[in-house]
Amino acid sequence: MASLGWKIELYFLLISSLTLAKRGKEGEKVLVRVLNIMQGQRYIEICERNPTQ
């Protein structure tokens, strides 16, 4: 599944650009919150795999 990561990220980037165009500023706030949550989840995964991080 790791090999699909960049494809999923690219897809998300394309969809998010279209979403921002439709949703405006409020949509931008929501999207930033979602991205922050996703990044936090990734950091948790890294730390759980390697507690020295």
C-alpha positions in Angstrom: 0.0 0.0 0.0 2.9 2.3 0.6 3.6 2.4 -3.2 0.2 3.9 -3.7 0.8 6.8 -1.2 1.9 9.3 -3.7 -1.0 8.5 -6.0 -3.4 9.0 -3.2 -1.8 12.3 -2.2 -1.9 13.5 -5.8 -5.6 12.6 -6.1 -6.3 14.3 -2.9 -4.5 17.5 -4.1 -6.5 17.6 -7.3 -9.8 17.0 -5.6 -9.0 19.5 -2.9 -8.2 22.2 -5.5 -11.6 21.6 -7.1 -13.2 21.6 -3.7 -11.6 24.9 -2.7 -12.8 26.5 -5.9 -16.4 25.6 -5.0 -16.3 26.0 -1.2 -14.4 29.3 -0.9 -12.9 30.5 2.4 -15.0 28.3 4.7 -14.0 25.2 2.7 -10.4 26.3 3.0 -10.6 26.3 6.8 -12.2 22.9 6.8 -9.6 21.5 4.4 -6.7 22.9 6.5 -8.2 21.2 9.6 -8.5 17.9 7.8 -4.9 18.2 6.5 -3.7 18.9 10.0 -5.5 15.9 11.4 -4.0 13.7 8.7 -0.5 15.0 9.4 -1.0 14.4 13.1 -2.1 10.9 12.5 1.0 10.2 10.3 3.2 11.5 13.1 1.5 9.2 15.6 2.1 6.2 13.3 5.8 7.1 13.0 6.2 7.4 16.7 4.4 4.2 17.4 6.7 2.3 15.0 9.8 4.0 16.4 9.4 5.4 20.0 12.8 7.3 19.7 11.2 9.7 17.3 
